[in-house]
Amino acid sequence: MAIKFQYNKTSLTELGKQLKIRQGALPTLQNKESALRLEVRKAKADSDRLLDQLEDALKRYDYLAALWNEFEPGLISITDVDLYTKKVAGVKTPALGEIHYELKSFNAFVKPAWYADGVAILKELSRLGIESEVYKEKARILDYNRRKTTQKVNLYEKVQIPGYQEAIRKIKRYMEDEENLSKASSKIVKKRHAEEEEASEL
């Protein structure tokens, strides 16, 4: 990225301000990047853990497989899932609130005794599946923001900060050369004046 500047004090001051801003922001961005990296790992681990729990639960209830044929398919359904926003390292992420179920009424005297347990099992399995998806989405959002933060860190660290430093160096060098030329030319002018005065006195 080519930094536009002019060889004067105003440009030097402006570049100095911009450099200071970026040097001040860089540690914060680096901290945010490492915090996001950690949170992505945690969210992925939580999602995987919940999927494992779901698998374990399905295996645990495998012995009920034959009984599920007797279970009424539309007896329980999910009507709504409450999600709320939780900020993690400055990034808005989803978090699971309550899962709302609709349970059709059934006659406990006519239906098998395990129906109530079946409802509880389905609630548990659905919660594990939904919560795992929420963590997966959380990991995706955090990872996207981590990549954006990494790009900004790299831009500041590898492009802008060195670019501003180089521009400031060039302006300072140019101004020093100008000052030296100015001093040298004023010395030459003084010397000429002195020589002219000497010549006029003779």
N, C-alpha and C positions, 0 to 999 in steps of 0.2 A: 504494500500500500504506500503510494507516494504521498508524502505529507507536503501540502502546499504552504509555502512561507515566503516572506520577503526579508531582505537583508536589512532589518532595522530593529530598534529597541522595542517597538510596539509588538512586532511579530515575536521577538524573543520572549517578552513577558507573557504573551498569550500561549506560546508553546510550553513555557515553564509551568503555567497553570494547568494546561491539559495533561502534561507529564505527571504533575503532582496528584491530580485526580485519579489517574490510572494506577499510579504506584500505591495510592491509598486504598483503592478498590480491590486491587489484586489479592491481598491476603484474605479479604472477606470472601471473594469469589472462590479462592482455593479451599477455604474452610467449608463453603457451601457445597462445593463439588465433592469433597470427601464425605460430608454428612449425607449427601444424596446417594453416593455410592454405597454407603453402609445401609441406608434405608431401603434401597433397591434390593440388596441381598436379604435383608430381614423380611421384606414383603414377599419375595420369591420363596424364601424358606417357610414362611407362614402358609402360603398357598399350597406348597408341596406337602407340608405337615397335615393340613386339613384334607387334602386328597388321599393321603395315606390313611388317615382316620376314617374317611368315607369307605375306602377299600376294605379296611379292617372290619368296619361295621357291617358292610355287605356280606363279608365272609362269615361274620359272627351270626348273622340272621339267615344264613344259607339253609339251615335246617328247617326254616319256615317256608321254604320255596313252594312246597306242595299246598300249604295252607293259603298262600296268596291267591290261588285260583278261586277260593271262596270269598275273597275280599271284594267288596263293591268298588269298582274303579273310580266313580265320581264322588265317593264318600267325603274325601278331604281334598281341598284345592287351595292354592295360594292366591289370595286376592290382592295383596300389596306387599311391597318390601320397602321399609323406611331406610333411606340412605341419608347420611348427613355428611357435611364437609369437615375435614380435619386438616389443619395445616401441619405439614411435615417439612422441616428445613425451608420454610417460606413458600411451600408449594401446596396448593389445595388438592387434597386427595379424598376419595370416597371412603366412608366407613359404614359398616352395617349397623343399623338400628334394630328395629323390631320387624319380624316377618308376620304378616297377618294371614291367618288361615280361615277358610270357611268350612265348617263341618256340618254336613247334612245330618239331620237327626235320624237316629236309628233305634230300633226297639232292642234294648239290651237283653230282654228275655227271649227273643226269637233268634237273634244273631249269636254267633259263637262267642264264648267268654273272652277269647284273645283279641277281639275287635278293638278294645280300648288300648291294648298294648300295641296293636298294629298301627293305630293312629299316632301313638307316641314315637314309634320306630320311624314312620314316614316323616314326622316333624324333624326328628334328629338327622335323618339322611338328607333331607332337603336343606336344613340349616348348614350342614357341613359343605354341601355342594355350592350353595349360594355364597357363603362366606369365603370359600376358596376362590370363586370368581371375582369377588370384590377385591381380595388381596392381589389377584393376578392383574386386575385393572389398575390398582394402586401402584404396583411394580412397573407397569407400562408407562403410566404418567410420570412417575419419579425418574425412570430411566430416560424418557424423552427430555425432561428438564435437566437431568445430569449431563446429557450430550450437549445441550445448548450451553450450559455453564462451562463445560470443558472447552467448547469452541471459543467462548468469550475469554477464558483464561489463556488459551493458546494465542488468541488475537492480541491480547494485552501483552503477554509475556514475550512472544516471539516476533511480533510485528510492530505494534504501536509504540510500546515503551522504547525499544531500540531505535525505531524511526524518529521519535521525538528527540531522543538523546543525540542522534546523529545530526538532525536539523539544527538543534541548539549549538552543537559543536561547530557546524559550518558557519552559522551566523556569528558566533563569538570570534572565530578565526578571521572571518571577513572584516568584522568591526575592528579587530586588533590590527589587521593589515592596513585598513583605512586610517587608523590612528597613527600607525608608524609612518605611513606615507605622508600624512598631514604634518607630522613632526619634522620629518626629513625635508619636506618642501618649505616649511617655515624657517628651518635652519638655513637652507639655501638662499631664501629671500633675504634673511637677516644678513647673511654673509655678503650678498651682492650689495645690499644697502650700505654695509660698512665699507666695502671696497669702493663704492661710488662716492661715499662721503670723503674717504681718504683721498681719492683722485681729485675731487673738487677742491679740497683744502690745499693741494699742491699746486 
